[in-house]
Amino acid sequence: MKPRAILSWSSGKDSAFALHVARETGALDIVALLTTVSETHDRVAIHGVRREVLRAQAEAVGLPLVEVPLPSPCPNEIYEARMAAALAPLLADGIADVVFGDLHLADIRTYREAQCDRAGMRAHFPLWGRETGALAREMIAAGTVAHVATLDLARLPADRLAARYDESFLRHLPPGIDPCGESGEFHTIVSDGPAFARPLRLVSGETVERDGFAYVDFALAGD
């Protein structure tokens, strides 16, 4: 029997593709998604994705969702305490592995591994070390459909907000911007891809700027 695992789900392309690769590899049985959600904004932390869209994503990939509520702003000690509280019952249920979509930031990997180790769990990084330009194009070629949900205004112009993550987007990135946004230049919302049983229909709406970042509000079509 394969070890059961939970996948850290950001609502964006990297975690969605990590799910696909983990499923294809077959070493782990991914049984649920784990997501942090802002209590203040009722949205996915960092990405700003509506909770109802998050839940629709989980349904589309066929997995239950474990939501971890966080205050905003969230001191690190509160983040760690709430993550530990979320992981403890999973471990008690025999789920000892956590999959992440991180690509190459060593300090983030070290932090995640330490956090999992404290919880008595193992961290896995199926996309780790991949060249991000090639990985970006592999995601797109595999059928990943994603749009820019938030971006750092110091590194990308506001008109890139809501842009589809495709070959044109990659070609027009300014010099020094990671093709996968791994350094926080931008974050995406994914609506389809190889991990999805069916696509989501999303519409973009209001945009806001906060603390140097721009966000666009995506909703399920018909809401």
C-alpha positions, 0 to 999 in steps of 0.5 A: 500500500502506498503511503497516504499524503496531503498536498499543500495547495496554493490555488495556483499552477505550481501546486496543481502541477505538483499534484499531477506529477505526484499522481503520475509518479505514483509513489504516494497516494494523495488523499487531500489538499491543505490550504491556508485561508485568511480569516480577515479576507475569507480568501486563500492566503497570499493568492487572494483567491475566493474561498468558493473558488478554492473549494471548486478547485478541490472538487474538480481535482477530486480531493477533500480540502483541509483549510487552515484559518490565519489572521491577517497579518499573521505572526509566524508563531501563530502560523506555526501553531495553526499549521501544527494543529492542522497536521496533528490529526492528519498524522493521527489518521496515518497521513505522514507525508506532505507534498509541496510545489516549491521549485528552487528557494532553498530557505523555503524548502528548509523551513518546510522540512523543519516544520514537517519534521516537528510534526513527525511528517515527511516533506516531498518536492516533486518539482524541485530543481527543475529549470523554470523556463522549461517547467513553465512551458511543460505546464502550458503544454500539458493543458494548464490554464491559469491566470495572474491573480496577484503581482508585485507592482515593483516587479511587474506592471499592473496591466499583467494582472489577470493575464493568461499564463501562456507562451505570450505571457512568458515572452513578454516578461521583463528581464530578471523575472522568474518564468514561474514567479518563484521569487514572488513576482506573481501568483496565479489561479488555476482553472484547468490542467492535467490534475482536473477532472473538469475545467472551472469557468472563472470571470475576473472582476474588481482589482485592488492594490494593497501593500505594494501588490495588485490583486484581481477578484476571480469568481465562478461564472454565474455567481 
